[in-house]
């Protein structure tokens, strides 16, 4: 990370011609595997709420449901930094496997599944 910065490049071409250029080099850390936690994984439909929290060093966070991008509804709320997903109230169609995916421009990693079980009466 400390190697990010402005670099000057000297290119020697045939006939000893020189080209000089400069540019910014970004160095990104390896994204650690996110850890996904839930305040509760067994909830009652139309009664309980669930809060999923994604712990990662990544800059960009995405949410997955049953292996595909989560389709957000009006009962879902993301925190400003996208690390917390709140579903309130939970409905039976919210039952399934949740993951979070952390990424930066160079690499990404997905959390293990957290399975949400919704009880309906």
Kinemage of the C-alpha trace (Angstrom):
@kinemage 1
@onewidth
@group {chain A} dominant
@subgroup {mainchain}
@vectorlist {calphas} color= white
{ca unk a 1} P 0.000 0.000 0.000
{ca unk a 2} L 2.846 2.377 0.774
{ca unk a 3} L 4.065 1.955 -2.821
{ca unk a 4} L 1.018 3.786 -4.234
{ca unk a 5} L 1.967 7.088 -5.783
{ca unk a 6} L 3.284 8.906 -8.832
{ca unk a 7} L 5.943 7.138 -10.878
{ca unk a 8} L 8.100 8.343 -13.765
{ca unk a 9} L 8.793 5.949 -16.612
{ca unk a 10} L 11.766 6.263 -18.973
{ca unk a 11} L 11.434 4.304 -22.211
{ca unk a 12} L 14.524 3.805 -24.372
{ca unk a 13} L 13.601 3.181 -27.996
{ca unk a 14} L 15.744 2.031 -30.904
{ca unk a 15} L 18.275 4.655 -31.911
{ca unk a 16} L 18.600 5.847 -28.298
{ca unk a 17} L 15.417 7.899 -28.453
{ca unk a 18} L 13.874 8.475 -25.056
{ca unk a 19} L 10.272 8.839 -23.977
{ca unk a 20} L 9.434 9.994 -20.490
{ca unk a 21} L 5.984 9.666 -18.970
{ca unk a 22} L 4.491 9.652 -15.509
{ca unk a 23} L 1.403 8.200 -13.936
{ca unk a 24} L -0.272 7.210 -10.736
{ca unk a 25} L 0.043 3.635 -9.476
{ca unk a 26} L -2.598 2.293 -7.088
{ca unk a 27} L -1.777 -0.715 -4.920
{ca unk a 28} L -4.772 -2.509 -3.427
{ca unk a 29} L -4.803 -4.880 -0.469
{ca unk a 30} L -5.972 -8.450 -0.868
{ca unk a 31} L -9.630 -8.562 0.119
{ca unk a 32} L -10.045 -10.754 3.174
{ca unk a 33} L -12.866 -13.299 3.148
{ca unk a 34} L -15.867 -11.453 4.626
{ca unk a 35} L -17.497 -12.739 7.781
{ca unk a 36} L -21.286 -12.521 7.705
{ca unk a 37} L -23.195 -12.476 10.991
{ca unk a 38} L -26.929 -12.290 11.714
{ca unk a 39} L -28.660 -11.125 14.880
{ca unk a 40} L -31.090 -14.050 14.414
{ca unk a 41} L -31.424 -16.799 11.791
{ca unk a 42} L -34.794 -18.240 12.853
{ca unk a 43} L -37.490 -15.582 12.707
{ca unk a 44} L -41.290 -15.350 12.554
{ca unk a 45} L -42.957 -13.969 9.442
{ca unk a 46} L -44.415 -10.432 9.687
{ca unk a 47} L -43.249 -10.187 13.296
{ca unk a 48} L -39.441 -10.238 13.486
{ca unk a 49} L -36.639 -8.291 11.845
{ca unk a 50} L -33.192 -9.558 10.954
{ca unk a 51} L -29.953 -7.614 10.732
{ca unk a 52} L -27.119 -9.083 8.658
{ca unk a 53} L -23.661 -7.576 9.165
{ca unk a 54} L -20.755 -8.001 6.758
{ca unk a 55} L -17.269 -7.718 8.279
{ca unk a 56} L -14.618 -7.099 5.612
{ca unk a 57} L -11.704 -4.849 4.708
{ca unk a 58} L -13.195 -4.292 1.236
{ca unk a 59} L -14.268 -0.915 -0.120
{ca unk a 60} L -17.226 -2.274 -2.096
{ca unk a 61} L -19.877 -4.568 -0.599
{ca unk a 62} L -22.582 -6.443 -2.490
{ca unk a 63} L -25.299 -8.707 -1.127
{ca unk a 64} L -26.255 -12.101 -2.539
{ca unk a 65} L -29.378 -14.185 -1.970
{ca unk a 66} L -29.373 -17.869 -2.948
{ca unk a 67} L -26.249 -17.318 -5.047
{ca unk a 68} L -27.435 -14.329 -7.111
{ca unk a 69} L -27.528 -10.566 -6.589
{ca unk a 70} L -30.071 -9.642 -3.931
{ca unk a 71} L -33.188 -7.948 -5.297
{ca unk a 72} L -33.982 -5.239 -2.744
{ca unk a 73} L -37.523 -4.577 -1.560
{ca unk a 74} L -39.058 -1.708 0.388
{ca unk a 75} L -38.707 -3.799 3.583
{ca unk a 76} L -34.915 -3.910 3.207
{ca unk a 77} L -32.606 -1.174 4.363
{ca unk a 78} L -28.855 -0.878 3.773
{ca unk a 79} L -26.608 1.130 6.057
{ca unk a 80} L -24.696 3.997 4.431
{ca unk a 81} L -21.513 1.899 4.203
{ca unk a 82} L -23.562 -1.119 2.910
{ca unk a 83} L -22.179 -3.331 5.721
{ca unk a 84} L -25.562 -3.831 7.426
{ca unk a 85} L -28.685 -5.185 5.759
{ca unk a 86} L -31.909 -4.944 7.751
{ca unk a 87} L -35.053 -6.794 6.706
{ca unk a 88} L -38.158 -5.689 8.612
{ca unk a 89} L -40.536 -7.316 8.876
{ca unk a 90} L -39.281 -10.614 7.510
{ca unk a 91} L -41.557 -12.530 5.129
{ca unk a 92} L -41.396 -16.177 4.059
{ca unk a 93} L -39.945 -15.236 0.663
{ca unk a 94} L -36.894 -13.901 2.545
{ca unk a 95} L -36.011 -17.412 3.710
{ca unk a 96} L -32.817 -18.695 2.112
{ca unk a 97} L -29.070 -18.277 1.916
{ca unk a 98} L -27.458 -14.853 2.254
{ca unk a 99} L -23.875 -13.877 1.489
{ca unk a 100} L -21.933 -10.672 1.229
{ca unk a 101} L -19.225 -10.061 -1.324
{ca unk a 102} L -16.376 -7.651 -0.679
{ca unk a 103} L -14.282 -6.266 -3.515
{ca unk a 104} L -11.887 -3.596 -4.682
{ca unk a 105} L -10.754 -2.876 -8.265
{ca unk a 106} L -8.320 -5.824 -8.187
{ca unk a 107} L -9.934 -8.726 -6.299
{ca unk a 108} L -12.984 -9.952 -4.414
{ca unk a 109} L -14.125 -12.560 -1.897
{ca unk a 110} L -17.479 -13.940 -0.760
{ca unk a 111} L -18.570 -14.829 2.753
{ca unk a 112} L -19.900 -18.206 3.793
{ca unk a 113} L -23.676 -18.574 3.657
{ca unk a 114} L -25.953 -17.537 6.481
{ca unk a 115} L -29.247 -19.379 6.175
{ca unk a 116} L -32.375 -17.508 7.234
{ca unk a 117} L -35.270 -19.714 8.372
{ca unk a 118} L -38.663 -17.970 8.412
{ca unk a 119} L -41.442 -19.513 10.482
{ca unk a 120} L -44.973 -18.713 9.332
{ca unk a 121} L -48.183 -19.255 11.218
